[in-house]
Amino acid sequence: MACKTEKIENTKTAQELPDLKTFMTGVNKKDKVSGLKIHFAFCNRKRHG
């Protein structure tokens, strides 16, 4: 039984590796700054104290 589970785990990790690579490339594509920026009201609020 232990041998069968090890083989299943190895096939799962083998299938996940290319998905992780494509995921990382997708994340790295977002490094470029887009023209639209999100503005929150609390970021530019003047604090009186």
mmCIF file of the N, C-alpha and C atoms, coordinates in Angstrom:
data_MODEL
# 
_entry.id   MODEL 
# 
loop_
_atom_site.group_PDB 
_atom_site.id 
_atom_site.type_symbol 
_atom_site.label_atom_id 
_atom_site.label_alt_id 
_atom_site.label_comp_id 
_atom_site.label_asym_id 
_atom_site.label_entity_id 
_atom_site.label_seq_id 
_atom_site.pdbx_PDB_ins_code 
_atom_site.Cartn_x 
_atom_site.Cartn_y 
_atom_site.Cartn_z 
_atom_site.occupancy 
_atom_site.B_iso_or_equiv 
_atom_site.pdbx_formal_charge 
_atom_site.auth_seq_id 
_atom_site.auth_comp_id 
_atom_site.auth_asym_id 
_atom_site.auth_atom_id 
_atom_site.pdbx_PDB_model_num 
ATOM 1   N N  . MET A 1 1  ? 0.833  -1.198 0.000   1.00 0.00 ? 1  MET A N  1 
ATOM 2   C CA . MET A 1 1  ? 0.000  0.000  0.000   1.00 0.00 ? 1  MET A CA 1 
ATOM 3   C C  . MET A 1 1  ? 0.878  1.263  0.000   1.00 0.00 ? 1  MET A C  1 
ATOM 4   N N  . ALA A 1 2  ? 1.975  1.259  0.762   1.00 0.00 ? 2  ALA A N  1 
ATOM 5   C CA . ALA A 1 2  ? 2.817  2.446  0.843   1.00 0.00 ? 2  ALA A CA 1 
ATOM 6   C C  . ALA A 1 2  ? 3.457  2.758  -0.507  1.00 0.00 ? 2  ALA A C  1 
ATOM 7   N N  . CYS A 1 3  ? 3.830  1.736  -1.261  1.00 0.00 ? 3  CYS A N  1 
ATOM 8   C CA . CYS A 1 3  ? 4.447  1.951  -2.570  1.00 0.00 ? 3  CYS A CA 1 
ATOM 9   C C  . CYS A 1 3  ? 3.460  2.610  -3.533  1.00 0.00 ? 3  CYS A C  1 
ATOM 10  N N  . LYS A 1 4  ? 2.206  2.195  -3.480  1.00 0.00 ? 4  LYS A N  1 
ATOM 11  C CA . LYS A 1 4  ? 1.211  2.769  -4.391  1.00 0.00 ? 4  LYS A CA 1 
ATOM 12  C C  . LYS A 1 4  ? 1.002  4.251  -4.092  1.00 0.00 ? 4  LYS A C  1 
ATOM 13  N N  . THR A 1 5  ? 0.953  4.613  -2.805  1.00 0.00 ? 5  THR A N  1 
ATOM 14  C CA . THR A 1 5  ? 0.739  6.015  -2.462  1.00 0.00 ? 5  THR A CA 1 
ATOM 15  C C  . THR A 1 5  ? 1.946  6.854  -2.876  1.00 0.00 ? 5  THR A C  1 
ATOM 16  N N  . GLU A 1 6  ? 3.162  6.300  -2.769  1.00 0.00 ? 6  GLU A N  1 
ATOM 17  C CA . GLU A 1 6  ? 4.347  7.049  -3.172  1.00 0.00 ? 6  GLU A CA 1 
ATOM 18  C C  . GLU A 1 6  ? 4.315  7.337  -4.665  1.00 0.00 ? 6  GLU A C  1 
ATOM 19  N N  . LYS A 1 7  ? 3.877  6.355  -5.464  1.00 0.00 ? 7  LYS A N  1 
ATOM 20  C CA . LYS A 1 7  ? 3.811  6.561  -6.909  1.00 0.00 ? 7  LYS A CA 1 
ATOM 21  C C  . LYS A 1 7  ? 2.783  7.626  -7.243  1.00 0.00 ? 7  LYS A C  1 
ATOM 22  N N  . ILE A 1 8  ? 1.660  7.625  -6.542  1.00 0.00 ? 8  ILE A N  1 
ATOM 23  C CA . ILE A 1 8  ? 0.622  8.621  -6.789  1.00 0.00 ? 8  ILE A CA 1 
ATOM 24  C C  . ILE A 1 8  ? 1.146  10.015 -6.432  1.00 0.00 ? 8  ILE A C  1 
ATOM 25  N N  . GLU A 1 9  ? 1.874  10.138 -5.326  1.00 0.00 ? 9  GLU A N  1 
ATOM 26  C CA . GLU A 1 9  ? 2.414  11.432 -4.924  1.00 0.00 ? 9  GLU A CA 1 
ATOM 27  C C  . GLU A 1 9  ? 3.429  11.933 -5.942  1.00 0.00 ? 9  GLU A C  1 
ATOM 28  N N  . ASN A 1 10 ? 4.260  11.018 -6.475  1.00 0.00 ? 10 ASN A N  1 
ATOM 29  C CA . ASN A 1 10 ? 5.260  11.419 -7.457  1.00 0.00 ? 10 ASN A CA 1 
ATOM 30  C C  . ASN A 1 10 ? 4.603  11.924 -8.731  1.00 0.00 ? 10 ASN A C  1 
ATOM 31  N N  . THR A 1 11 ? 3.532  11.275 -9.172  1.00 0.00 ? 11 THR A N  1 
ATOM 32  C CA . THR A 1 11 ? 2.852  11.733 -10.380 1.00 0.00 ? 11 THR A CA 1 
ATOM 33  C C  . THR A 1 11 ? 2.190  13.084 -10.133 1.00 0.00 ? 11 THR A C  1 
ATOM 34  N N  . LYS A 1 12 ? 1.670  13.315 -8.930  1.00 0.00 ? 12 LYS A N  1 
ATOM 35  C CA . LYS A 1 12 ? 1.036  14.603 -8.627  1.00 0.00 ? 12 LYS A CA 1 
ATOM 36  C C  . LYS A 1 12 ? 2.071  15.722 -8.665  1.00 0.00 ? 12 LYS A C  1 
ATOM 37  N N  . THR A 1 13 ? 3.242  15.494 -8.064  1.00 0.00 ? 13 THR A N  1 
ATOM 38  C CA . THR A 1 13 ? 4.264  16.535 -8.059  1.00 0.00 ? 13 THR A CA 1 
ATOM 39  C C  . THR A 1 13 ? 4.785  16.773 -9.469  1.00 0.00 ? 13 THR A C  1 
ATOM 40  N N  . ALA A 1 14 ? 4.875  15.732 -10.277 1.00 0.00 ? 14 ALA A N  1 
ATOM 41  C CA . ALA A 1 14 ? 5.344  15.887 -11.650 1.00 0.00 ? 14 ALA A CA 1 
ATOM 42  C C  . ALA A 1 14 ? 4.355  16.716 -12.458 1.00 0.00 ? 14 ALA A C  1 
ATOM 43  N N  . GLN A 1 15 ? 3.068  16.592 -12.172 1.00 0.00 ? 15 GLN A N  1 
ATOM 44  C CA . GLN A 1 15 ? 2.068  17.361 -12.897 1.00 0.00 ? 15 GLN A CA 1 
ATOM 45  C C  . GLN A 1 15 ? 2.010  18.806 -12.392 1.00 0.00 ? 15 GLN A C  1 
ATOM 46  N N  . GLU A 1 16 ? 2.365  19.044 -11.144 1.00 0.00 ? 16 GLU A N  1 
ATOM 47  C CA . GLU A 1 16 ? 2.254  20.386 -10.583 1.00 0.00 ? 16 GLU A CA 1 
ATOM 48  C C  . GLU A 1 16 ? 3.420  21.287 -10.984 1.00 0.00 ? 16 GLU A C  1 
ATOM 49  N N  . LEU A 1 17 ? 4.577  20.721 -11.326 1.00 0.00 ? 17 LEU A N  1 
ATOM 50  C CA . LEU A 1 17 ? 5.747  21.542 -11.620 1.00 0.00 ? 17 LEU A CA 1 
ATOM 51  C C  . LEU A 1 17 ? 5.543  22.477 -12.811 1.00 0.00 ? 17 LEU A C  1 
ATOM 52  N N  . PRO A 1 18 ? 5.052  22.026 -13.958 1.00 0.00 ? 18 PRO A N  1 
ATOM 53  C CA . PRO A 1 18 ? 4.838  22.974 -15.056 1.00 0.00 ? 18 PRO A CA 1 
ATOM 54  C C  . PRO A 1 18 ? 3.775  24.016 -14.724 1.00 0.00 ? 18 PRO A C  1 
ATOM 55  N N  . ASP A 1 19 ? 2.788  23.639 -13.931 1.00 0.00 ? 19 ASP A N  1 
ATOM 56  C CA . ASP A 1 19 ? 1.763  24.600 -13.535 1.00 0.00 ? 19 ASP A CA 1 
ATOM 57  C C  . ASP A 1 19 ? 2.374  25.710 -12.679 1.00 0.00 ? 19 ASP A C  1 
ATOM 58  N N  . LEU A 1 20 ? 3.322  25.344 -11.810 1.00 0.00 ? 20 LEU A N  1 
ATOM 59  C CA . LEU A 1 20 ? 3.969  26.347 -10.973 1.00 0.00 ? 20 LEU A CA 1 
ATOM 60  C C  . LEU A 1 20 ? 4.801  27.291 -11.832 1.00 0.00 ? 20 LEU A C  1 
ATOM 61  N N  . LYS A 1 21 ? 5.462  26.753 -12.863 1.00 0.00 ? 21 LYS A N  1 
ATOM 62  C CA . LYS A 1 21 ? 6.285  27.599 -13.740 1.00 0.00 ? 21 LYS A CA 1 
ATOM 63  C C  . LYS A 1 21 ? 5.417  28.601 -14.477 1.00 0.00 ? 21 LYS A C  1 
ATOM 64  N N  . THR A 1 22 ? 4.287  28.137 -15.006 1.00 0.00 ? 22 THR A N  1 
ATOM 65  C CA . THR A 1 22 ? 3.395  29.048 -15.720 1.00 0.00 ? 22 THR A CA 1 
ATOM 66  C C  . THR A 1 22 ? 2.806  30.062 -14.746 1.00 0.00 ? 22 THR A C  1 
ATOM 67  N N  . PHE A 1 23 ? 2.560  29.620 -13.525 1.00 0.00 ? 23 PHE A N  1 
ATOM 68  C CA . PHE A 1 23 ? 2.025  30.531 -12.508 1.00 0.00 ? 23 PHE A CA 1 
ATOM 69  C C  . PHE A 1 23 ? 3.040  31.628 -12.184 1.00 0.00 ? 23 PHE A C  1 
ATOM 70  N N  . MET A 1 24 ? 4.306  31.247 -12.041 1.00 0.00 ? 24 MET A N  1 
ATOM 71  C CA . MET A 1 24 ? 5.338  32.224 -11.722 1.00 0.00 ? 24 MET A CA 1 
ATOM 72  C C  . MET A 1 24 ? 5.515  33.211 -12.865 1.00 0.00 ? 24 MET A C  1 
ATOM 73  N N  . THR A 1 25 ? 5.463  32.745 -14.117 1.00 0.00 ? 25 THR A N  1 
ATOM 74  C CA . THR A 1 25 ? 5.595  33.664 -15.248 1.00 0.00 ? 25 THR A CA 1 
ATOM 75  C C  . THR A 1 25 ? 4.409  34.611 -15.279 1.00 0.00 ? 25 THR A C  1 
ATOM 76  N N  . GLY A 1 26 ? 3.223  34.120 -14.932 1.00 0.00 ? 26 GLY A N  1 
ATOM 77  C CA . GLY A 1 26 ? 2.043  34.972 -14.889 1.00 0.00 ? 26 GLY A CA 1 
ATOM 78  C C  . GLY A 1 26 ? 2.172  36.035 -13.810 1.00 0.00 ? 26 GLY A C  1 
ATOM 79  N N  . VAL A 1 27 ? 2.775  35.680 -12.680 1.00 0.00 ? 27 VAL A N  1 
ATOM 80  C CA . VAL A 1 27 ? 2.955  36.642 -11.593 1.00 0.00 ? 27 VAL A CA 1 
ATOM 81  C C  . VAL A 1 27 ? 3.998  37.683 -11.991 1.00 0.00 ? 27 VAL A C  1 
ATOM 82  N N  . ASN A 1 28 ? 5.073  37.237 -12.666 1.00 0.00 ? 28 ASN A N  1 
ATOM 83  C CA . ASN A 1 28 ? 6.141  38.156 -13.042 1.00 0.00 ? 28 ASN A CA 1 
ATOM 84  C C  . ASN A 1 28 ? 5.696  39.134 -14.121 1.00 0.00 ? 28 ASN A C  1 
ATOM 85  N N  . LYS A 1 29 ? 4.677  38.793 -14.892 1.00 0.00 ? 29 LYS A N  1 
ATOM 86  C CA . LYS A 1 29 ? 4.177  39.700 -15.921 1.00 0.00 ? 29 LYS A CA 1 
ATOM 87  C C  . LYS A 1 29 ? 3.545  40.938 -15.297 1.00 0.00 ? 29 LYS A C  1 
ATOM 88  N N  . LYS A 1 30 ? 3.107  40.834 -14.053 1.00 0.00 ? 30 LYS A N  1 
ATOM 89  C CA . LYS A 1 30 ? 2.405  41.932 -13.398 1.00 0.00 ? 30 LYS A CA 1 
ATOM 90  C C  . LYS A 1 30 ? 3.367  42.972 -12.825 1.00 0.00 ? 30 LYS A C  1 
ATOM 91  N N  . ASP A 1 31 ? 4.690  42.805 -13.051 1.00 0.00 ? 31 ASP A N  1 
ATOM 92  C CA . ASP A 1 31 ? 5.647  43.762 -12.524 1.00 0.00 ? 31 ASP A CA 1 
ATOM 93  C C  . ASP A 1 31 ? 5.550  45.108 -13.234 1.00 0.00 ? 31 ASP A C  1 
ATOM 94  N N  . LYS A 1 32 ? 5.084  45.119 -14.496 1.00 0.00 ? 32 LYS A N  1 
ATOM 95  C CA . LYS A 1 32 ? 4.980  46.369 -15.241 1.00 0.00 ? 32 LYS A CA 1 
ATOM 96  C C  . LYS A 1 32 ? 3.873  47.229 -14.625 1.00 0.00 ? 32 LYS A C  1 
ATOM 97  N N  . VAL A 1 33 ? 4.138  48.544 -14.505 1.00 0.00 ? 33 VAL A N  1 
ATOM 98  C CA . VAL A 1 33 ? 3.177  49.451 -13.891 1.00 0.00 ? 33 VAL A CA 1 
ATOM 99  C C  . VAL A 1 33 ? 2.105  49.794 -14.912 1.00 0.00 ? 33 VAL A C  1 
ATOM 100 N N  . SER A 1 34 ? 0.866  49.605 -14.544 1.00 0.00 ? 34 SER A N  1 
ATOM 101 C CA . SER A 1 34 ? -0.237 49.958 -15.430 1.00 0.00 ? 34 SER A CA 1 
ATOM 102 C C  . SER A 1 34 ? -0.601 51.426 -15.224 1.00 0.00 ? 34 SER A C  1 
ATOM 103 N N  . GLY A 1 35 ? -1.278 52.008 -16.189 1.00 0.00 ? 35 GLY A N  1 
ATOM 104 C CA . GLY A 1 35 ? -1.655 53.414 -16.110 1.00 0.00 ? 35 GLY A CA 1 
ATOM 105 C C  . GLY A 1 35 ? -2.670 53.682 -15.015 1.00 0.00 ? 35 GLY A C  1 
ATOM 106 N N  . LEU A 1 36 ? -3.544 52.731 -14.758 1.00 0.00 ? 36 LEU A N  1 
ATOM 107 C CA . LEU A 1 36 ? -4.580 52.935 -13.753 1.00 0.00 ? 36 LEU A CA 1 
ATOM 108 C C  . LEU A 1 36 ? -4.045 52.615 -12.366 1.00 0.00 ? 36 LEU A C  1 
ATOM 109 N N  . LYS A 1 37 ? -4.255 53.513 -11.447 1.00 0.00 ? 37 LYS A N  1 
ATOM 110 C CA . LYS A 1 37 ? -3.837 53.276 -10.073 1.00 0.00 ? 37 LYS A CA 1 
ATOM 111 C C  . LYS A 1 37 ? -5.051 53.400 -9.169  1.00 0.00 ? 37 LYS A C  1 
ATOM 112 N N  . ILE A 1 38 ? -5.069 52.605 -8.121  1.00 0.00 ? 38 ILE A N  1 
ATOM 113 C CA . ILE A 1 38 ? -6.194 52.623 -7.197  1.00 0.00 ? 38 ILE A CA 1 
ATOM 114 C C  . ILE A 1 38 ? -5.941 53.689 -6.139  1.00 0.00 ? 38 ILE A C  1 
ATOM 115 N N  . HIS A 1 39 ? -6.907 54.561 -5.935  1.00 0.00 ? 39 HIS A N  1 
ATOM 116 C CA . HIS A 1 39 ? -6.782 55.614 -4.928  1.00 0.00 ? 39 HIS A CA 1 
ATOM 117 C C  . HIS A 1 39 ? -7.775 55.350 -3.806  1.00 0.00 ? 39 HIS A C  1 
ATOM 118 N N  . PHE A 1 40 ? -7.266 55.348 -2.585  1.00 0.00 ? 40 PHE A N  1 
ATOM 119 C CA . PHE A 1 40 ? -8.123 55.191 -1.420  1.00 0.00 ? 40 PHE A CA 1 
ATOM 120 C C  . PHE A 1 40 ? -8.217 56.530 -0.703  1.00 0.00 ? 40 PHE A C  1 
ATOM 121 N N  . ALA A 1 41 ? -9.386 56.810 -0.147  1.00 0.00 ? 41 ALA A N  1 
ATOM 122 C CA . ALA A 1 41 ? -9.597 58.090 0.524   1.00 0.00 ? 41 ALA A CA 1 
ATOM 123 C C  . ALA A 1 41 ? -8.704 58.221 1.751   1.00 0.00 ? 41 ALA A C  1 
ATOM 124 N N  . PHE A 1 42 ? -8.436 57.117 2.439   1.00 0.00 ? 42 PHE A N  1 
ATOM 125 C CA . PHE A 1 42 ? -7.676 57.209 3.681   1.00 0.00 ? 42 PHE A CA 1 
ATOM 126 C C  . PHE A 1 42 ? -6.180 57.364 3.434   1.00 0.00 ? 42 PHE A C  1 
ATOM 127 N N  . CYS A 1 43 ? -5.705 57.176 2.219   1.00 0.00 ? 43 CYS A N  1 
ATOM 128 C CA . CYS A 1 43 ? -4.272 57.283 1.952   1.00 0.00 ? 43 CYS A CA 1 
ATOM 129 C C  . CYS A 1 43 ? -3.819 58.741 1.920   1.00 0.00 ? 43 CYS A C  1 
ATOM 130 N N  . ASN A 1 44 ? -4.603 59.594 1.279   1.00 0.00 ? 44 ASN A N  1 
ATOM 131 C CA . ASN A 1 44 ? -4.210 60.990 1.100   1.00 0.00 ? 44 ASN A CA 1 
ATOM 132 C C  . ASN A 1 44 ? -4.872 61.919 2.109   1.00 0.00 ? 44 ASN A C  1 
ATOM 133 N N  . ARG A 1 45 ? -5.458 61.357 3.148   1.00 0.00 ? 45 ARG A N  1 
ATOM 134 C CA . ARG A 1 45 ? -6.163 62.159 4.145   1.00 0.00 ? 45 ARG A CA 1 
ATOM 135 C C  . ARG A 1 45 ? -5.156 62.879 5.041   1.00 0.00 ? 45 ARG A C  1 
ATOM 136 N N  . LYS A 1 46 ? -5.374 64.149 5.276   1.00 0.00 ? 46 LYS A N  1 
ATOM 137 C CA . LYS A 1 46 ? -4.506 64.889 6.187   1.00 0.00 ? 46 LYS A CA 1 
ATOM 138 C C  . LYS A 1 46 ? -4.930 64.579 7.616   1.00 0.00 ? 46 LYS A C  1 
ATOM 139 N N  . ARG A 1 47 ? -3.964 64.199 8.421   1.00 0.00 ? 47 ARG A N  1 
ATOM 140 C CA . ARG A 1 47 ? -4.280 63.834 9.804   1.00 0.00 ? 47 ARG A CA 1 
ATOM 141 C C  . ARG A 1 47 ? -4.067 65.050 10.708  1.00 0.00 ? 47 ARG A C  1 
ATOM 142 N N  . HIS A 1 48 ? -5.096 65.446 11.401  1.00 0.00 ? 48 HIS A N  1 
ATOM 143 C CA . HIS A 1 48 ? -4.995 66.558 12.349  1.00 0.00 ? 48 HIS A CA 1 
ATOM 144 C C  . HIS A 1 48 ? -4.930 65.965 13.753  1.00 0.00 ? 48 HIS A C  1 
ATOM 145 N N  . GLY A 1 49 ? -3.851 66.285 14.486  1.00 0.00 ? 49 GLY A N  1 
ATOM 146 C CA . GLY A 1 49 ? -3.728 65.672 15.787  1.00 0.00 ? 49 GLY A CA 1 
ATOM 147 C C  . GLY A 1 49 ? -3.304 66.577 16.875  1.00 0.00 ? 49 GLY A C  1 
# 
